[in-house]
Amino acid sequence: MESSHTPRLTAAATPGRYLRNAWYVAGWASDLGNDPWSRIFLEEPVALFRDAEGVAHAVEGRCPHRFAALGRGRVVDGALECPYHGLRFDGRGACVHNPQGEGRLPHTGLRSYPLVEAHALLWIWMGAADRADPALIPDFSWLNDPRWAVVRGATLAEGHYELYTDNILDLSHANFVHPALVADAFTTGQRRFWQEDGQVHSEYVQHNAPLSVGLAPLFDAAGHDMDFYGHVEWQAPAVLFFDYRAGRPGTPREDCRSLPSLHAFTPATGDETHYIWATARDFAVDNAEVSAGMLGALKYAFEEEDLPMIRECHRLMKGQDFWALRPLVLEGDGGGVRARRALQRLIEAENNDNTAGADLALAGQQEG
């Protein structure tokens, strides 16, 4: 289940730099039920709710009357009711009910955000609504494919979202942070990093080596050396697919047993990140014991090993820019460095487009 904690939106938060015209994961679709959500995305308060037909909506999360958190309210007749004074808003952000006086509707409304339910997830677009193309949503269709058994989670984690992206693109950390789950393949095996069609890739390959004690049972690898393949694919701004495969030596890569996983990092503020993750398997699909074991191990790895490490890194940075700290770059940083630079270019291009658009609008007003 999604954490019920809402990030703090304060002036003291580290300023974030965000790509707005992109799809972010807002959460698991099945977790949004009758009760609305109060969230912070890209330092903006957002309320998510389902209308009377069950369609999910995302609107500005701050009531225009006295600035209450609309996501703390309730859904009445398909509209989102403010918990403070009872104004109601529909999925377009229009005020549709005023319990005060004669019930006249105020001439105001809320910003609404494009929200799409796809691949068992809710995808939100925080930029210009007319640019929100659902065809740009990454394909994670295996998440609701019955041929796969999926374990998943979501949590609100302390730390800048790019630190979490770095963590997945450079898996050499796993030998030290997750010793029960990973052998030495990510550190000593063949590594390759590249960029293609706007995506960044990290690949790890090692032949004839033992798997970790935690994963060996899933691959029937106890007492056997295995061939291992790991491929991470990053798509801006912070959605990653990790294909983990292993098989007996000589097994073709495409025939190896696979554990695909999703890692989505949606910035709340410059200091907090929504972390939505999942891992699937296409074997022992109906085995609840295997699912429970995977869920427990992965939840522990992500929330009790990764998160504390990244939280401490973030705190020690003390709000300083990543590059301004002149980080040492190692061989395993090829993916993370590429992703950071690609994202920076996209954000700069978007900011330049916005500035140019604002200048044109101002010029038109002056001419008028």
C-alpha positions in Angstrom: 0.0 0.0 0.0 1.1 3.6 -0.6 2.4 5.4 2.4 -0.2 7.7 3.9 2.4 10.3 4.8 2.3 13.5 2.7 5.6 15.3 2.0 6.1 18.6 3.8 5.8 21.6 1.4 8.0 24.2 3.0 10.0 27.2 1.9 13.1 25.4 3.4 12.9 22.5 1.0 15.8 22.1 -1.4 14.8 23.7 -4.7 14.1 21.0 -7.2 14.7 21.1 -10.9 12.1 19.2 -12.8 11.0 18.2 -16.3 7.3 19.0 -16.4 6.2 17.9 -19.8 6.7 14.2 -19.0 4.7 11.3 -17.5 5.4 10.6 -13.8 4.1 7.6 -11.8 1.5 8.9 -9.3 0.9 5.5 -7.7 -0.7 2.1 -8.1 -4.1 2.4 -9.7 -5.7 -0.2 -7.4 -4.6 1.7 -4.3 -6.8 4.7 -5.2 -10.2 3.6 -4.0 -13.1 5.5 -2.4 -10.8 7.8 -0.3 -8.9 10.5 -2.2 -5.2 11.0 -1.9 -3.3 14.1 -0.8 0.1 14.3 -2.6 2.9 16.6 -3.4 4.4 16.2 -6.9 7.2 18.5 -8.2 6.5 20.8 -5.2 2.8 21.2 -6.2 -0.1 20.0 -4.0 -2.3 17.5 -5.9 -5.5 15.7 -4.9 -6.4 12.4 -6.7 -9.8 10.8 -6.5 -12.3 8.6 -8.4 -15.6 10.0 -9.6 -19.0 8.2 -9.5 -18.0 6.1 -12.6 -14.7 5.2 -11.0 -12.6 7.3 -13.4 -9.4 8.7 -11.7 -8.8 12.4 -11.7 -6.0 14.7 -10.5 -6.6 18.3 -9.5 -4.8 21.1 -7.7 -4.7 19.9 -4.1 -5.1 23.3 -2.3 -8.6 24.7 -1.9 -8.8 28.3 -3.2 -11.0 29.3 -0.3 -8.8 28.8 2.8 -6.1 26.6 1.3 -7.1 23.3 2.9 -5.8 20.0 1.6 -8.5 18.7 -0.7 -7.1 15.2 -0.7 -8.0 15.1 3.0 -11.7 15.4 2.1 -14.1 12.9 0.7 -15.9 12.1 -2.5 -19.6 13.1 -2.6 -21.8 12.4 -5.7 -18.6 12.0 -7.7 -17.1 15.3 -6.7 -14.3 16.1 -4.3 -15.4 17.8 -1.2 -13.2 20.2 0.8 -12.9 19.0 4.4 -12.8 22.5 5.7 -15.9 24.3 4.4 -17.6 21.8 2.0 -16.9 23.3 -1.5 -17.0 20.5 -4.1 -15.0 20.2 -7.3 -15.3 17.8 -10.2 -12.6 16.1 -12.1 -12.1 19.2 -14.4 -11.5 21.3 -11.4 -14.8 23.2 -11.6 -16.6 24.1 -8.4 -20.0 22.3 -8.6 -21.3 22.8 -5.1 -21.3 25.5 -2.5 -23.0 24.8 0.8 -22.8 28.4 2.0 -25.7 30.9 1.8 -27.7 30.6 -1.4 -25.2 28.2 -2.9 -23.9 30.5 -5.6 -20.9 28.9 -7.3 -17.7 31.0 -7.1 -16.1 32.1 -10.3 -13.0 30.1 -9.6 -11.7 26.6 -10.1 -8.8 24.3 -9.7 -6.1 23.3 -12.1 -6.6 19.8 -13.4 -3.8 17.5 -14.5 -3.9 14.8 -17.2 -4.1 11.4 -15.4 -4.0 8.1 -17.3 -4.5 4.6 -15.8 -2.2 2.3 -17.7 -0.2 -0.9 -16.8 -1.7 -1.0 -13.3 -0.3 2.4 -12.6 -1.6 6.0 -12.5 0.5 8.3 -14.7 0.3 12.1 -14.1 1.5 14.9 -16.5 2.6 18.0 -14.6 3.3 20.2 -17.6 1.2 21.7 -20.4 -2.0 19.6 -20.7 -2.2 19.9 -24.5 1.2 18.1 -24.7 0.1 15.1 -22.7 0.3 12.2 -25.2 -0.6 8.8 -23.6 1.5 7.2 -26.4 4.6 8.5 -24.6 3.8 6.3 -21.5 6.5 3.6 -21.2 5.3 0.1 -21.8 5.0 -1.8 -18.6 2.2 -4.1 -19.7 3.7 -7.1 -18.0 2.5 -5.5 -14.7 -1.1 -6.6 -15.3 -0.4 -9.6 -17.5 -1.7 -12.8 -15.8 1.3 -14.7 -17.1 3.4 -12.8 -14.6 3.2 -12.9 -10.8 4.0 -9.4 -9.5 5.0 -8.2 -6.1 5.1 -4.4 -5.6 5.3 -1.5 -3.2 5.3 2.3 -2.8 6.9 4.5 -0.3 7.8 8.1 0.3 11.6 8.3 0.6 13.9 11.1 1.8 16.4 12.2 -0.8 16.6 13.8 -4.2 15.0 11.7 -7.0 18.2 11.7 -9.1 20.1 10.0 -6.3 17.6 7.1 -6.6 18.0 7.0 -10.3 21.8 6.8 -9.9 21.3 3.9 -7.5 19.5 1.7 -10.1 21.7 2.7 -13.0 24.9 1.9 -11.0 24.2 -1.6 -9.6 27.7 -2.0 -8.3 26.3 -0.8 -5.0 24.4 -4.0 -4.6 27.3 -6.1 -3.6 27.8 -3.9 -0.5 24.2 -2.8 0.3 22.4 -6.0 -0.6 24.9 -8.9 0.1 22.1 -11.4 0.5 20.6 -10.7 -2.9 23.6 -10.2 -5.2 26.9 -11.9 -5.8 29.8 -10.0 -7.4 28.4 -9.8 -11.0 27.6 -6.1 -10.9 31.1 -5.2 -9.8 33.5 -7.7 -11.5 31.5 -8.7 -14.6 31.4 -7.1 -18.0 29.8 -3.7 -17.9 28.5 -1.5 -20.7 26.8 1.9 -20.8 25.2 3.6 -23.7 22.5 6.1 -24.8 20.0 5.5 -27.6 16.7 7.1 -28.7 16.6 9.3 -25.6 17.1 6.4 -23.2 20.1 5.4 -21.1 21.2 1.8 -20.7 23.4 0.0 -18.2 24.2 -3.7 -18.9 26.0 -6.3 -16.7 27.1 -9.7 -17.9 28.9 -12.5 -16.0 29.3 -16.1 -17.0 30.0 -19.2 -14.9 29.6 -17.6 -11.5 27.5 -18.3 -8.4 24.4 -16.3 -7.7 23.7 -15.0 -4.2 22.2 -17.2 -1.5 19.0 -15.1 -1.6 18.4 -15.5 -5.4 19.8 -19.0 -6.1 16.7 -20.8 -5.0 14.5 -18.8 -7.4 16.8 -19.9 -10.3 17.3 -23.5 -9.2 21.0 -22.5 -8.9 22.0 -23.9 -5.5 25.4 -25.4 -6.0 25.6 -24.4 -9.6 27.4 -21.7 -11.5 25.2 -19.6 -13.7 25.3 -17.2 -16.6 23.9 -13.8 -15.5 22.5 -10.8 -17.5 21.3 -7.5 -16.1 20.0 -4.7 -18.2 18.7 -1.4 -16.9 16.8 1.0 -19.1 16.2 4.7 -18.0 13.6 6.9 -19.5 13.3 10.6 -18.6 12.6 11.9 -16.1 12.9 8.9 -13.7 11.3 5.7 -14.8 13.5 2.6 -15.0 13.1 -1.0 -16.2 15.5 -3.6 -14.9 15.6 -7.0 -16.7 17.5 -9.5 -14.4 18.1 -12.9 -16.1 20.1 -16.0 -15.1 20.5 -19.5 -16.5 22.7 -22.5 -16.6 26.0 -21.8 -18.5 25.4 -21.8 -22.2 21.7 -21.1 -22.0 20.7 -18.5 -24.6 20.0 -15.1 -23.0 16.4 -15.0 -24.2 15.7 -18.5 -22.6 17.1 -17.6 -19.2 14.7 -17.2 -16.2 13.8 -13.6 -15.8 12.8 -11.2 -13.0 11.7 -7.9 -14.7 11.3 -4.9 -12.4 10.0 -1.4 -12.4 11.6 1.5 -10.4 9.8 4.8 -10.7 11.0 7.9 -8.9 8.5 10.8 -8.8 9.9 13.9 -7.0 7.7 15.3 -4.3 10.1 18.1 -3.3 13.8 18.6 -3.6 14.1 16.5 -0.4 11.5 13.7 -0.8 10.7 11.2 -3.6 7.8 8.9 -4.2 9.4 5.5 -4.9 7.1 3.0 -6.8 8.6 -0.4 -7.5 7.6 -3.9 -8.7 9.3 -7.2 -9.6 7.6 -10.0 -11.5 8.3 -13.6 -12.4 6.8 -16.0 -15.0 7.4 -19.2 -13.0 5.7 -20.5 -9.9 3.0 -17.9 -10.7 0.4 -19.4 -8.4 2.8 -20.0 -5.5 1.8 -17.7 -2.7 4.8 -18.7 -0.6 7.3 -17.7 -3.3 5.5 -14.3 -3.7 5.6 -13.7 0.0 9.3 -14.5 0.2 10.0 -12.2 -2.8 8.0 -9.4 -1.4 9.6 -9.5 2.0 13.1 -9.7 0.6 12.7 -6.9 -1.9 10.8 -4.6 0.5 13.6 -5.0 3.0 16.2 -4.4 0.3 14.6 -1.2 -1.0 13.2 0.3 2.2 15.7 -0.9 4.8 19.0 -1.0 2.8 18.7 1.4 -0.2 16.6 4.1 1.4 18.7 4.7 4.6 21.9 4.8 2.5 20.5 7.4 0.0 18.9 9.4 2.8 22.3 9.8 4.5 24.0 10.8 1.2 21.3 13.4 0.6 21.7 14.8 4.1 25.4 15.0 3.8 25.1 16.9 0.5 23.3 19.7 2.6 21.4 21.0 -0.4 24.4 21.6 -2.6 24.3 20.9 -6.3 25.5 17.4 -7.2 28.1 18.6 -9.7 29.2 21.5 -7.6 30.5 18.9 -5.0 32.8 17.6 -7.7 31.9 13.9 -7.3 34.5 11.3 -8.1 33.3 9.3 -11.2 34.0 5.6 -11.2 33.7 3.1 -14.0 30.2 2.0 -12.8 28.9 5.6 -13.1 28.5 5.5 -16.9 24.7 5.1 -16.7 24.0 7.6 -14.0 26.2 10.3 -15.5 24.5 9.9 -18.9 21.0 10.1 -17.4 21.8 13.2 -15.3 23.2 15.0 -18.4 20.3 13.9 -20.6 17.8 15.1 -18.1 19.6 18.4 -17.6 19.5 19.0 -21.4 15.8 18.3 -21.5 15.0 20.6 -18.6 17.1 23.4 -20.1 15.3 23.0 -23.4 11.9 23.1 -21.8 12.8 26.2 -19.8 14.1 27.9 -22.9 10.8 27.0 -24.7 8.8 28.5 -21.8 10.9 31.6 -21.7 10.5 32.1 -25.5 6.8 31.6 -25.2 6.5 34.1 -22.4 8.5 36.7 -24.4 6.2 36.2 -27.4 3.1 36.6 -25.2 4.5 39.8 -23.6 5.4 41.2 -27.0 1.8 40.5 -28.2 0.4 42.3 -25.2 2.6 45.3 -25.7 1.7 45.5 -29.4 -2.0 45.3 -28.4 
